[in-house]
Amino acid sequence: DHKEAVVSTQSTGEPLNPIKQDVKKGKLRFVNNVFPYHGYIWNYGALPQTWEDPNHVDSGTGAAGDDDPLDAVEIGSAVATRGEVKQVKILGVIAMIDEGETDWKLVCIDRNDPMADSLSDIQDVEAKMPGILEATRDWFRIYKVPTGKPMNEFAYKGEWKNRDFANNVINETHGYWNALMSGQSAKINCTNTTVTSSKSNISVDEASGVLGSQPEKAGDGPPVAASTQDHCFVSRTVPEKVCH
């Protein structure tokens, strides 16, 4: 039951990119419960060592990257803990266009999930888990509407692409990540302990110093608004917009 509605994000502007709850306009960010969904409907994370380059316009989507790692939805049965690292099987991808930027959404499954052996490609997902791809596409289309934003659009007429296509996207964005790590970025802090060729590589002792310099937790933070548990209703009679 994937009910956690907190929006956690990798703070790419800070050393070592810590995972924090997202904040918008000084307020903690939560995902609205857009009927019939409640929070996230799967485990939502990102693929490490990938980067959607905002300086590259994708030939298939006609839009530049969103300056983030590749997003991934993990459709297994177990609810992950925040910050958990999973080894997954890549099954497919859809090309969302979020406010004019390319925002690929990978679909994958935990390799230890009971369903993993029966899923190898996107057509297996539709056959073995009917409805989940349709619901996922619908969720991404409407989830920002309660915040006053328009419905998201999709490239390729909203078609789910297969595993080979998804792996090509991963390989391409991994190349952009390699280029990012070998250079400098004004917006992304590339401080790391593992990429020895990176200009921002630091020792484990130095990284421990970064962690040790963080302030202690001060209380429990602001209260969560009760409205985060309310259901929002979005009309599906609005013509669906897809592009390319």
Secondary structure, 3 states (H helix, E strand, C coil): CCCCCECEEECCCCCCCCEEECEECCEECECCEECCCCCCCCEEEEECCCCCCCCCECCCCCCEECCCCEEEEECCCCCCCCCCCCCEEEEEEEEEEECCEEEEEEEEEECCCCCHHHCCCHHHHHHHCCCHHHHHHHHHHHCCHHHCCCCCEECHHHCCECHHHHHHHHHHHHHHHHHHHHCCCCCCCCCECCCCCCCCECCHHHHHHHHHCCCCCCCCCCCCCHHHHCEECCCCCCCCCCCC
